[in-house]
């Protein structure tokens, strides 16, 4: 068992994925200072219900991820800009309060279980191929002109791909539990370049977490992927999710086909 400082967020961190953080609340600035002095990681846990600030009940996920601080920039007012990297999952056994008022968890690091070796390998190949197709469609979707009145689902799929995780839906840049989790979006041209240069990991477990961490799905779905007992199960669910996302993107792009009558009007 380990005693680990906890950072509850509306963002899910997967092993092998980078998470930029902007830390501004006093207790979390103190937590970051202690982690840097160690140096030691902290734990990112997904907020299932409630808000970490403002009082009220808070429900966090039982499975979280260790976050190592890879880069830290401290500003004169004590705020931090961090680049962290997810390293290992853990199970949260109990929670207490540190003197600085941030949460501390008693956690058990989790080993990874591959599952059926041959099936995991086949699923990894399938997911890799589907992910490349997914990137291609995201690029095309970013280049397409959205029709008037496009709904929220279409807008979600039109968002550009980014390795960095974004702030929770509806959360402004100055809100959140002592930090915001944000990162630059990627243009459609960069998407094409990313697809060409994408290095697919050989390890099915590494691959499963990488794709689980960067595919554009709701946080609760990402948390479900994180909590899968085996790599085989995670890859099977990723394959299903990617098929769904690809189908939605293909239908969305099909709706952008030019109407010949509109083209004739443009020529007049």
Secondary structure as UniProt FT lines:
FT   STRAND          2..9
FT   TURN            15..16
FT   STRAND          18..23
FT   HELIX           26..38
FT   STRAND          42..49
FT   STRAND          59..60
FT   STRAND          63..74
FT   TURN            76..77
FT   STRAND          80..97
FT   TURN            99..100
FT   STRAND          103..109
FT   HELIX           117..143
FT   TURN            148..149
FT   HELIX           152..158
FT   TURN            169..170
FT   TURN            173..174
FT   STRAND          179..180
FT   HELIX           188..197
FT   HELIX           204..214
FT   HELIX           219..227
FT   HELIX           231..254
FT   TURN            255..256
FT   HELIX           260..267
//
